[in-house]
C-alpha cells in the first residue's frame, strides 16, 4: 500500500525513464503514403517501445501491413505492394490483385473463402473488408509522465448498400508501452433492418526471416481436417508443421491447407504461433474458441519470393459461403445484433515463451 502523500509505483519498466518526450519511447504516428501503388493511402506507425513496430493500413480496413520485431520482419509482402483500396475488385479472384501480405488481413464480414453464388448473391474471394477504408474515431498516445502507458487507434469500417446489408465494424488496436503485444477488439453491429450473413477470418501471414527453411515451425494443438487437395501433405509427413525448402509443386498457385479444431485452455482461450528456433524468436496468437471455432493453417512454400504461410482463426471456412451455409458454419446477424472478437498477437524472444509455444506441438489431442 502506498504511503500517504506518495504516488503508487507503476510496474511498467518504462515508468522509471527520465522525463522526456513520450514519442522518444514509443507511440503512434500517422501519415500518408506519397509514392507507389498506395499513394494517398493513410497509415499509422505504432512503436511499442519493446522491439515491436507495426504499420496500420487505415484505408485497408484498419488491418496491419508491415510488422517487425527487433529489426526482423514478421510477415510477408507480396508483389502487389500496399495498394489503395478499390471497391471495383470484389468479384471472383479479384481480391488477389490487392493481397499485399501483411501481418493481419481481415476477411469478411459477409463471406470468407472461395468465390461463389449464395442465395443469389455473387461473392468474391474473402469478402470486401480489405478494400474498405476506415473512419478514424481516435488516436491515443501514451504519456508516461501522467501514468498512461497504453496507446490505441480506433476506427469504423462500414459494409453497406441501399436496401441492406449495413454492417458496421468498430475496431480498436492497442498496445502498451514496453510490451511487444498487439491487442485487437472487433465489435460488429448490424445497422440495417434485415438479417444478414456474417463471417470473419483473420489472415495472419508470416514470411522470412520468421519463416525460414529448416529453422521454423508452426505451433498448434488440435485435430486436423485437411482440405481434400492437401490430405497427403498433412497425413504422410511427420513434420507437416515445419518450414521445408521451397517446393516446386508450390510454384504459381500451389498450396496446402488444413483446418484445425484447436485445443482450448483456460477460459476457452486458444494459443498458436510460429517459432524460428535458429534465430530464437517467434509470434504467439491468442483468441477465443467461442468466437473463432476453428483455425486454418495455409502453407505456400513457393520459390523466388513466394515463401509464405498463415494461421487463420475463423468463424466459417474457406470453400465458400454456400458450402458454409450447407454445413451449418454460417453465422447471421439480426437487425441491431452485435458480436465481438478479441485477440492478441505477441512477438517474443523470451525462452520461456518460445518453449510454451513449441510445447503445443507435443500436446495430445
C-alpha distance (Angstrom), angle and dihedral (degrees) to the residues before:
residue distance angle dihedral
X1 . . .
X2 3.79 . .
X3 3.81 116.8 .
X4 3.76 118.2 -111.4
X5 3.76 110.9 -85.2
X6 3.82 94.1 19.4
X7 3.79 128.9 101.7
X8 3.78 120.3 -115.9
X9 3.78 109.1 -107.0
X10 3.83 115.3 -115.3
X11 3.79 119.5 -130.0
X12 3.77 91.5 -143.7
X13 3.84 107.5 111.7
X14 3.81 90.6 -139.4
X15 3.79 91.7 58.0
X16 3.80 89.8 85.7
X17 3.81 92.8 55.0
X18 3.81 114.3 122.0
X19 3.79 117.4 -104.0
X20 3.79 109.1 -72.9
X21 3.77 142.4 136.1
X22 3.86 107.6 -63.9
X23 3.83 92.7 -130.8
X24 3.81 88.0 62.3
X25 3.81 86.2 71.4
X26 3.79 99.6 35.3
X27 3.77 144.6 -70.2
X28 3.80 143.5 135.6
X29 3.79 124.7 -54.2
X30 3.80 120.7 -175.1
X31 3.79 124.8 -154.6
X32 3.80 144.5 151.4
X33 3.80 125.1 -111.2
X34 3.81 111.7 -119.0
X35 3.81 103.4 -172.7
X36 3.78 142.6 41.9
X37 3.82 129.9 19.3
X38 3.79 92.2 -36.4
X39 3.80 95.5 53.6
X40 3.80 110.5 149.7
X41 3.79 93.8 18.5
X42 3.80 117.8 133.7
X43 3.80 119.3 -125.4
X44 3.79 138.1 175.2
X45 3.80 122.5 -149.5
X46 3.80 112.4 -150.3
X47 3.80 118.6 -161.2
X48 3.81 112.8 -170.6
X49 3.81 93.8 -169.1
X50 3.82 87.8 -128.1
X51 3.79 101.0 87.7
X52 3.82 95.5 -83.2
X53 3.80 116.8 110.2
X54 3.80 124.7 169.5
X55 3.80 141.1 174.1
X56 3.80 121.4 -130.2
X57 3.82 113.1 -151.2
X58 3.81 99.9 -144.5
X59 3.80 93.7 -175.9
X60 3.80 92.8 47.9
X61 3.78 99.3 63.6
X62 3.82 95.2 -71.9
X63 3.80 88.2 -74.6
X64 3.81 124.8 150.9
X65 3.80 120.1 -103.9
X66 3.82 115.8 171.6
X67 3.79 120.2 26.8
X68 3.79 128.7 173.8
X69 3.77 136.2 176.1
X70 3.80 119.8 -156.2
X71 3.79 88.6 -18.1
X72 3.82 95.0 -51.0
X73 3.80 120.2 115.2
X74 3.78 116.5 -120.0
X75 3.77 97.9 -169.5
X76 3.80 144.0 47.0
X77 3.78 128.5 -110.5
X78 3.79 121.1 -151.1
X79 3.78 126.4 -146.0
X80 3.80 92.4 -102.0
X81 3.78 93.2 73.6
X82 3.78 122.5 -152.0
X83 3.80 99.1 -48.3
X84 3.78 128.1 -170.8
X85 3.77 113.6 -92.5
X86 3.79 115.8 -93.7
X87 3.78 126.7 -169.7
X88 3.80 88.3 -163.1
X89 3.82 92.2 75.5
X90 3.78 99.7 69.0
X91 3.81 105.7 110.1
X92 3.78 134.3 80.5
X93 3.80 111.5 -23.7
X94 3.82 94.1 -22.3
X95 3.81 89.2 119.4
X96 3.81 89.2 73.8
X97 3.83 90.9 64.8
X98 3.80 88.8 67.7
X99 3.81 101.8 31.3
X100 3.79 98.2 121.2
X101 3.80 94.8 174.2
X102 3.77 107.3 -125.8
X103 3.77 130.4 157.6
X104 3.81 96.8 -82.8
X105 3.79 125.3 22.8
X106 3.80 111.7 169.2
X107 3.79 119.8 -147.0
X108 3.81 125.1 -155.6
X109 2.97 145.0 -8.4
X110 3.82 95.3 -175.8
X111 3.80 98.2 19.6
X112 3.79 143.2 1.6
X113 3.75 133.1 -163.8
X114 3.77 132.1 24.6
X115 3.82 125.4 8.8
X116 3.78 113.0 -92.6
X117 3.79 146.0 146.6
X118 3.79 111.8 -108.2
X119 3.81 121.2 -178.4
X120 3.80 90.2 -25.0
X121 3.82 96.3 -46.5
X122 3.81 116.4 120.4
X123 3.79 105.7 -143.9
X124 3.78 129.7 -167.8
X125 3.79 128.6 -145.0
X126 3.83 113.3 -63.5
X127 3.79 96.9 -12.3
X128 3.79 132.7 -98.2
X129 3.81 105.5 -68.9
X130 3.80 96.3 98.5
X131 3.81 89.9 57.5
X132 3.80 95.2 50.4
X133 3.79 125.0 97.7
X134 3.79 121.8 -135.3
X135 3.79 128.9 -128.5
X136 3.79 106.1 -135.7
X137 3.80 116.5 -130.7
X138 3.78 99.3 177.1
X139 3.78 147.0 -9.7
X140 3.80 112.5 -160.7
X141 3.79 121.6 -171.2
X142 3.79 127.4 -161.5
X143 3.78 122.3 -102.0
X144 3.81 109.9 -167.7
X145 3.81 92.4 -176.9
X146 3.81 87.9 61.8
X147 3.79 92.6 44.2
X148 3.82 93.6 -106.7
X149 3.80 114.4 130.3
X150 3.80 100.7 160.1
X151 3.80 122.9 98.7
X152 3.80 125.2 -170.9
X153 3.77 146.4 169.6
X154 3.81 121.0 -153.6
X155 3.78 128.3 -171.7
X156 3.80 145.1 161.1
X157 3.80 123.3 -120.3
X158 3.80 115.1 -172.1
X159 3.80 127.8 -162.6
X160 3.78 105.3 -165.6
X161 3.78 149.0 141.7
X162 3.79 135.5 169.3
X163 3.84 111.4 -75.1
X164 3.83 89.7 21.8
X165 2.96 166.9 -62.5
X166 3.80 98.4 122.1
X167 3.80 107.9 168.4
X168 3.79 121.7 165.0
X169 3.80 125.8 -159.4
X170 3.78 119.3 -163.2
X171 3.82 106.7 -165.9
X172 3.79 126.4 -171.6
X173 3.80 120.6 -171.4
X174 3.76 114.4 -170.8
X175 3.79 140.1 172.2
X176 3.78 133.9 -179.7
X177 3.76 121.7 -126.7
X178 3.79 108.1 -105.4
X179 3.81 95.9 21.8
X180 3.86 124.1 95.1
X181 3.80 93.9 -143.0
X182 3.81 134.5 116.9
X183 3.81 115.6 -153.7
X184 3.81 118.2 -166.7
X185 3.79 128.5 -170.3
X186 3.81 117.0 -171.5
X187 3.82 114.7 -169.3
X188 3.81 116.9 -173.9
X189 3.79 127.9 -168.3
X190 3.78 129.5 179.0
X191 3.82 102.0 -130.8
X192 3.81 92.2 179.0
X193 3.79 131.2 86.6
X194 3.81 99.2 -118.8
X195 3.79 134.2 67.1
X196 3.83 112.3 -97.6
X197 3.82 134.4 -167.6
X198 3.79 114.8 -109.5
X199 3.81 131.0 -160.4
X200 3.79 131.0 162.1
X201 3.80 129.9 -171.8
X202 3.80 129.2 173.9
X203 3.81 111.4 -145.2
X204 3.83 98.9 -159.1
X205 3.79 104.8 -176.5
X206 3.79 131.4 -161.0
X207 3.79 133.5 -167.3
X208 3.80 144.0 159.6
X209 3.00 131.7 -7.9
X210 3.82 91.5 20.6
X211 3.81 88.3 46.2
X212 3.79 106.2 48.4
X213 3.83 129.1 161.2
X214 3.77 112.3 -102.0
X215 3.81 93.6 3.1
X216 3.79 109.2 64.0
X217 3.76 135.9 65.3
X218 3.78 138.2 -176.1
X219 3.78 112.3 -123.1
X220 3.80 124.4 -151.1
X221 3.79 140.8 124.9
X222 3.78 124.7 -140.1
X223 3.78 146.1 82.7
X224 3.81 113.9 -59.8
X225 3.81 126.8 -136.5
X226 3.82 106.5 -178.6
X227 3.77 120.4 -154.4
X228 3.81 110.4 -102.7
X229 3.80 93.3 -103.9
X230 3.83 91.6 51.0
X231 3.81 104.5 46.1
X232 3.81 94.5 108.4
X233 3.80 95.0 52.9
X234 3.80 94.1 52.6
X235 3.82 98.7 38.4
X236 3.81 103.6 39.6
X237 3.79 98.8 43.2
X238 3.79 122.3 72.7
X239 3.80 89.0 -164.3
X240 3.82 97.8 49.7
X241 3.80 89.6 135.0
X242 3.81 94.1 52.9
X243 3.81 123.5 96.0
X244 3.83 106.2 -112.5
X245 3.77 130.3 -165.8
X246 3.84 113.0 -76.0
X247 3.79 110.7 -69.1
X248 3.79 122.0 -132.4
X249 3.80 87.8 -152.4
X250 3.82 87.6 63.2
X251 3.78 94.5 56.1
X252 3.81 106.6 122.6
X253 3.81 111.5 -4.6
X254 3.81 98.4 -11.8
X255 3.80 113.3 135.0
X256 3.80 145.3 139.2
X257 3.79 129.5 -136.3
X258 3.77 138.4 -176.2
X259 3.78 136.3 -177.5
X260 3.78 116.6 -131.0
X261 3.79 123.3 -156.1
X262 3.80 91.1 -146.9
X263 3.76 121.8 -136.9
X264 3.79 109.2 -122.7
X265 3.77 124.7 -147.3
X266 3.76 133.7 -169.1
X267 3.80 113.3 -6.9
X268 3.81 91.6 4.6
X269 3.80 91.9 -71.5
X270 3.80 120.0 152.2
X271 3.80 122.7 -149.1
X272 3.80 124.3 -162.7
X273 3.79 136.6 146.5
X274 3.78 151.9 135.5
X275 3.80 128.3 -85.4
X276 3.81 129.3 -167.0
X277 3.80 100.5 -154.0
X278 3.81 94.4 -171.2
X279 3.81 95.5 52.3
X280 3.80 91.9 34.4
X281 3.78 100.5 -132.3
X282 3.76 135.9 102.8
X283 3.78 150.7 162.1
X284 3.79 127.1 -107.5
X285 3.82 123.7 -160.1
X286 3.80 122.6 -161.7
X287 3.80 126.6 -171.5
X288 3.79 142.6 148.2
X289 3.80 118.2 -92.6
X290 3.78 89.1 -150.1
X291 3.80 89.9 59.3
X292 3.82 95.9 38.2
X293 3.84 108.6 27.7
X294 3.79 94.4 -175.1
X295 3.79 142.2 32.2
X296 3.79 127.8 -145.8
X297 3.80 126.8 -151.4
X298 3.81 112.3 -158.3
X299 3.80 117.2 -172.1
X300 3.81 123.5 -173.0
X301 3.80 107.9 169.6
X302 3.79 96.1 -179.8
X303 3.81 124.7 161.6
X304 3.82 126.2 -118.2
X305 3.80 102.0 32.9
X306 3.80 98.8 -32.5
X307 3.82 95.6 100.6
X308 3.79 104.3 126.1
X309 3.76 145.0 125.0
X310 3.76 140.9 174.6
X311 3.77 145.8 -149.3
X312 3.79 109.5 -140.5
X313 3.82 124.3 -166.5
X314 3.81 105.1 -161.4
X315 3.77 144.8 173.6
X316 3.79 95.8 -148.6
X317 3.77 134.1 10.0
X318 3.79 143.3 -86.8
X319 3.82 103.2 -111.9
X320 3.81 95.5 80.2
X321 3.79 140.1 -76.1
X322 3.79 93.6 -90.6
X323 3.80 89.9 59.3
X324 3.81 91.9 44.6
X325 3.80 89.0 53.2
X326 3.80 91.6 50.5
X327 3.81 94.3 50.3
X328 3.79 95.5 43.5
X329 3.80 97.6 -110.0
X330 3.82 96.7 117.6
X331 3.78 119.4 103.7
X332 3.80 125.6 -155.4
X333 3.78 133.9 -154.9
X334 3.80 119.1 -146.7
X335 3.84 119.9 -149.7
X336 3.79 108.1 -67.2
X337 3.80 93.0 7.3
X338 3.80 118.6 138.0
X339 3.79 136.3 -162.1
X340 3.78 132.9 -174.2
X341 3.79 136.9 -149.8
X342 3.81 122.7 -168.5
X343 3.78 122.3 -176.9
X344 3.79 141.6 152.3
X345 3.80 136.8 -144.9
X346 3.82 116.8 -159.2
X347 3.81 128.5 -170.7
X348 3.78 113.9 -155.3
X349 3.78 146.4 167.8
X350 3.80 95.7 -179.5
X351 3.83 110.4 126.3
X352 3.82 92.4 -137.9
X353 3.82 91.4 53.2
X354 3.80 92.6 47.6
X355 3.80 91.5 49.4
X356 3.79 89.6 50.3
X357 3.81 92.6 51.8
X358 3.82 93.7 44.6
X359 3.82 91.3 48.9
X360 3.81 89.0 67.8
X361 3.81 88.9 75.5
X362 3.80 91.7 60.1
X363 3.79 97.5 47.6
X364 3.78 116.4 114.0
X365 3.79 115.6 -122.7
